[in-house]
């Protein structure tokens, strides 16, 4: 559906074009449905599928920005699906505490958030910090630890959650609260736009 070269150049063109490109990916029902089916058929829930889908988009955008010679051989949808499969495999491994198997060269969720923070201007970052403060202390802490690269296991330990699964669930809930807060406030939404 998406022409890879045109899509990548749209991501790199301007902040407004990048936003349009990311929205196009996020609204792509075919790839979202494919990833949702994969996750649900492999012991996942709807929330897991949504998180994996959004994380895959973040990793993809980060790759485009950090690798100047980035090219796709099979297309955007296939690449996102591959990222999602790797993310879900890592999630399942983490849940079963089987640390012996690692996927080489797998980008971490922490590095994706670092990229997003770099993309925000200092002004937007300050505004976002103020918004985080309104979410409550636990949500703010979870999202800040996550954005600075802490694993779900580390977050669970730092914030006294019983497991990394609980920390992951709290992160997802906090991201949803943050999205709702931003989406319900037009002034805030406009201030945080790319």
N, C-alpha and C positions, 0 to 999 in steps of 0.2 A: 504493500500500500504506500509506504513512505519511501521516496527516493533518498537513499542514504547520503549521497554527496550534497544534495540540496538541503537536506535536513541539518547536516553538520554545519554547513556554511550559514544557515539561518541561526543556529545556536551561537555562532561566533560573531555574527553581524553587529548586533546592538542589544542593549538590555531589553528593549521592547520586543525585538524579534526573538530573543531567547525566551522571554516569557510566553510568547505565542507558541513557540515550538514545544516548550515543556507542557503547556496546557493541551496541545494537540496530542502529546503522548499520554498524558493523564486521562484524557477523554477517549482514548482509543479502546473501544469496547472489545474488539477482537483480541488484542494482546492481554487486556485486563482479564477477560474471560478465560483465556488460555492459561495464564498464570494462576488464577483462582482455582481452576480445575486441577491443575498440577498439585498445588498445595493441599487442597481438600482431599484429593485422591491419595495423598501421602501423609495422612494423620494430622492435617491442619484444619483450622477453623477459618471463618470469614475474616476475622480480625488479623489472623496470621497472614492471610492472602493479601489483604490491603497493605499491611506493613511491608511485606516482601515486594509488592508491586511498586510502592512509593520509594522504597530504598533502592530498588533496581534503577529507577529513573535518576535518582540522585547520583548513583555510581556512574551511570552512563554519561551524565552531564559533566561530572568531574573528569572522567577519562578524556572527553573531548577537549576540555580546558587544559589538562595537564600534559597531554601528549600531542605535541605540535604536528606530528605526522600521522595522527590517528585516522585510520580508514577501516571500513567495514567490508568484509568479504560476502556476507550472507544477508545483510539488511538489518535495519533498526529493530524490527520485531524479533528476529532470531537472536540478535545480540542481547536484547532485554530478557528474553526467555532464558538464555544461557546464564545470565547474571542471576535471575530469580531462582533457577535450579540450584546454583552454587550457594546462594544465600540460604535457601531452605535446607539444603544438606547440612550447612554449618549450624543452623538453628536446631535441627534434629540431633546432630552430634552433641551440641551443647546441652540439650535437654537430657540426653542419656548419659551425660558426663563421660563420654568416650573421647578423650583428648588425644588418642593415639593417631587418629586419622586427621590429616590437615590437607586442605586443597592449596597447592602451591600458587603463589602470586595472587591469592584472593584478596581483593580490596576489603578493608575493614569499614564497618559502619561509622567508626569514629572519624576516619579520614574524609568521609562524605560530608559530615557536618562541618569539619574544618574548612572545606571548600566553600560551603554555603556562607559561612561566617566571613570568609575572605571576599566573597562577592558582594556582601552588604557594605555600604559606606559606613563610616564612623557614626554619622548621624542616625542612620537606620539602626545600627547596632545599639546605640544608646537608647533609642526608642524601644527596641525589642527587649532590652534589659528591664526597662520600666514595665513593659507589658508582662514579662515573666514574673515580676514581683507581685502582680495582681493575681496570679494563678495560685498563690499559696506557696509556703516554704518548701514542702515536699516536692511539688511539681517543679518549682524553680531549681531545686537541687538536682533532681533527676535529669532534667533537660540540660543543665549546665555541665554536670559530670559527663553526660553522653556526648555533648558537643565538644568536650575537650579530650575525648578519646577513651574514656573509661569503658571497660567491658561491662556487660550486664552483671557478671559475677562480682566485679569490683564495686559496682553501684549497690548491689544487694548487700555486700559486706559493709560499705560505708554508711548506708542508710538503714541498716538492721532489718532488711527484708529476709524472709525465710529461704528464698532461692532466687536464682537469676531469672527464672520464669516470672516470678512476682515483680521483679524490677522491670522486665520487658513489658509486662502488662501495664504497670504504672506509667512507663514511658509512653506507651501507646495511648493511654487515657489522657495523659498530659498534652501530648501532641494534638489530640482531638479537641481538648479544651482550648488550646492555643489557637487552632484553626477556627473554631467557632467564635472565639473572642474577636479575632481579626476580621472574619467574614461578616460579623454582625455590627461592625463599626466602620462605616464608610470612610471617615476621616483617617482612621488608623490604617485601613486597607490601602488608601491612596498614598499615605506616607511611606508604607513599606514596599510599594511596588518597585520593581526594577526599573 
